[in-house]
Amino acid sequence: MSTYRIASRYAKSLIDLAIEQGKLDKILEDVTIFVNATKNRDLLLLLKSPLVKPDKKEKIMSALFQDKIDPLTQAFMQIIIRKGREAQLPEIAQEFINQYREIKGISIVDIVSAETLSQDVIESIRKKLIDSKLAHGQIEFNTSVDKELIGGFVISFEDKLYDASVKHQLDELRKQFSNREYQAAI
């Protein structure tokens, strides 16, 4: 079975339990804490290592998260470890976040710009996306900087892409000129 299918099924189970117990937002906080913790390379290697016994992994995870996460999340992680799926815990956590966003109607918008965008510019983009009905509900932005864009920005979300970068405009001009030169040669 693929890692995505495993992650999707376990994440769905945790979401269902969290909804049933009225703890969906709390479990999201816990999962976010776990995702941030797995940015530590040692923890990630521990989870993926076949050399470390499951009971040792369970003890380490309990010690790391004992007073930081809800007992439901703690129990869920213990079950995953006992089933031998601890190597997929990071993917399960990320899939939980994805499913949570879908349930809550949160759109993720990626913005790559030539320079760091101010909060005013981001709010202006949010307003335009909502006004044009391209995005619904809440919007979360992932921003990054790419100096190669020269100027402007690239927005992508769902299956849409809006490229307002200077680099893109220059590329389009190059294409137009090369087509004209080709046609003139004919």
Contacts in CASP RR format, 6 or more apart in sequence:
PFRMAT RR
TARGET T0000
AUTHOR 0000-0000-0000
METHOD contacts of the structure
MODEL  1
MSTYRIASRYAKSLIDLAIEQGKLDKILEDVTIFVNATKNRDLLLLLKSP
LVKPDKKEKIMSALFQDKIDPLTQAFMQIIIRKGREAQLPEIAQEFINQY
REIKGISIVDIVSAETLSQDVIESIRKKLIDSKLAHGQIEFNTSVDKELI
GGFVISFEDKLYDASVKHQLDELRKQFSNREYQAAI
3 88 0 8 1.000
3 91 0 8 1.000
4 91 0 8 1.000
4 95 0 8 1.000
6 85 0 8 1.000
6 88 0 8 1.000
6 91 0 8 1.000
6 92 0 8 1.000
7 88 0 8 1.000
7 91 0 8 1.000
7 92 0 8 1.000
7 94 0 8 1.000
7 95 0 8 1.000
8 95 0 8 1.000
8 99 0 8 1.000
10 80 0 8 1.000
10 85 0 8 1.000
10 88 0 8 1.000
10 92 0 8 1.000
10 95 0 8 1.000
11 92 0 8 1.000
11 93 0 8 1.000
11 95 0 8 1.000
11 96 0 8 1.000
11 98 0 8 1.000
11 99 0 8 1.000
12 99 0 8 1.000
14 27 0 8 1.000
14 31 0 8 1.000
14 73 0 8 1.000
14 76 0 8 1.000
14 92 0 8 1.000
14 96 0 8 1.000
15 24 0 8 1.000
15 27 0 8 1.000
15 96 0 8 1.000
15 99 0 8 1.000
15 100 0 8 1.000
15 103 0 8 1.000
17 72 0 8 1.000
17 76 0 8 1.000
18 24 0 8 1.000
18 26 0 8 1.000
18 27 0 8 1.000
18 28 0 8 1.000
18 72 0 8 1.000
21 72 0 8 1.000
23 70 0 8 1.000
23 72 0 8 1.000
24 100 0 8 1.000
24 103 0 8 1.000
26 70 0 8 1.000
27 70 0 8 1.000
27 72 0 8 1.000
27 73 0 8 1.000
27 96 0 8 1.000
28 96 0 8 1.000
28 97 0 8 1.000
28 100 0 8 1.000
30 65 0 8 1.000
30 68 0 8 1.000
30 69 0 8 1.000
30 70 0 8 1.000
30 73 0 8 1.000
31 73 0 8 1.000
31 93 0 8 1.000
31 96 0 8 1.000
31 97 0 8 1.000
32 97 0 8 1.000
33 65 0 8 1.000
33 68 0 8 1.000
33 69 0 8 1.000
34 65 0 8 1.000
34 69 0 8 1.000
34 73 0 8 1.000
34 77 0 8 1.000
34 89 0 8 1.000
34 93 0 8 1.000
35 90 0 8 1.000
35 93 0 8 1.000
35 94 0 8 1.000
35 97 0 8 1.000
37 43 0 8 1.000
37 64 0 8 1.000
37 65 0 8 1.000
38 44 0 8 1.000
38 47 0 8 1.000
38 89 0 8 1.000
38 90 0 8 1.000
38 93 0 8 1.000
43 64 0 8 1.000
44 90 0 8 1.000
46 52 0 8 1.000
46 57 0 8 1.000
46 60 0 8 1.000
47 57 0 8 1.000
47 86 0 8 1.000
47 87 0 8 1.000
47 89 0 8 1.000
47 90 0 8 1.000
48 87 0 8 1.000
54 81 0 8 1.000
54 82 0 8 1.000
54 84 0 8 1.000
54 86 0 8 1.000
57 81 0 8 1.000
57 86 0 8 1.000
58 78 0 8 1.000
58 81 0 8 1.000
58 82 0 8 1.000
61 77 0 8 1.000
61 78 0 8 1.000
61 81 0 8 1.000
62 74 0 8 1.000
62 78 0 8 1.000
65 73 0 8 1.000
65 74 0 8 1.000
65 77 0 8 1.000
66 74 0 8 1.000
77 89 0 8 1.000
80 86 0 8 1.000
80 88 0 8 1.000
80 89 0 8 1.000
80 92 0 8 1.000
81 89 0 8 1.000
85 92 0 8 1.000
100 106 0 8 1.000
101 107 0 8 1.000
101 108 0 8 1.000
101 140 0 8 1.000
104 138 0 8 1.000
105 136 0 8 1.000
105 137 0 8 1.000
105 138 0 8 1.000
106 137 0 8 1.000
106 138 0 8 1.000
106 139 0 8 1.000
106 140 0 8 1.000
107 129 0 8 1.000
107 135 0 8 1.000
107 136 0 8 1.000
107 137 0 8 1.000
107 138 0 8 1.000
107 139 0 8 1.000
107 140 0 8 1.000
107 157 0 8 1.000
107 158 0 8 1.000
108 139 0 8 1.000
108 140 0 8 1.000
108 142 0 8 1.000
108 157 0 8 1.000
109 125 0 8 1.000
109 129 0 8 1.000
109 135 0 8 1.000
109 139 0 8 1.000
109 140 0 8 1.000
109 141 0 8 1.000
109 142 0 8 1.000
109 155 0 8 1.000
109 156 0 8 1.000
109 157 0 8 1.000
110 141 0 8 1.000
110 142 0 8 1.000
110 143 0 8 1.000
110 144 0 8 1.000
110 155 0 8 1.000
110 156 0 8 1.000
110 157 0 8 1.000
111 117 0 8 1.000
111 122 0 8 1.000
111 125 0 8 1.000
111 141 0 8 1.000
111 142 0 8 1.000
111 143 0 8 1.000
111 144 0 8 1.000
111 153 0 8 1.000
111 154 0 8 1.000
111 155 0 8 1.000
112 143 0 8 1.000
112 144 0 8 1.000
112 145 0 8 1.000
112 146 0 8 1.000
112 149 0 8 1.000
112 153 0 8 1.000
112 154 0 8 1.000
113 143 0 8 1.000
113 144 0 8 1.000
113 145 0 8 1.000
113 146 0 8 1.000
113 149 0 8 1.000
113 151 0 8 1.000
113 152 0 8 1.000
113 153 0 8 1.000
113 154 0 8 1.000
114 145 0 8 1.000
114 146 0 8 1.000
114 147 0 8 1.000
114 149 0 8 1.000
114 150 0 8 1.000
114 151 0 8 1.000
114 152 0 8 1.000
114 153 0 8 1.000
114 165 0 8 1.000
114 166 0 8 1.000
115 145 0 8 1.000
115 151 0 8 1.000
116 143 0 8 1.000
116 145 0 8 1.000
117 143 0 8 1.000
117 153 0 8 1.000
122 141 0 8 1.000
122 143 0 8 1.000
125 141 0 8 1.000
125 155 0 8 1.000
126 135 0 8 1.000
126 139 0 8 1.000
126 141 0 8 1.000
129 135 0 8 1.000
129 139 0 8 1.000
129 157 0 8 1.000
130 136 0 8 1.000
130 137 0 8 1.000
130 139 0 8 1.000
134 157 0 8 1.000
134 160 0 8 1.000
135 157 0 8 1.000
148 167 0 8 1.000
149 165 0 8 1.000
149 166 0 8 1.000
149 167 0 8 1.000
149 168 0 8 1.000
150 165 0 8 1.000
150 166 0 8 1.000
150 167 0 8 1.000
150 170 0 8 1.000
151 165 0 8 1.000
151 166 0 8 1.000
151 167 0 8 1.000
152 164 0 8 1.000
152 165 0 8 1.000
152 166 0 8 1.000
153 164 0 8 1.000
153 165 0 8 1.000
154 161 0 8 1.000
154 162 0 8 1.000
154 163 0 8 1.000
154 164 0 8 1.000
154 165 0 8 1.000
154 168 0 8 1.000
155 161 0 8 1.000
155 162 0 8 1.000
155 164 0 8 1.000
156 162 0 8 1.000
END
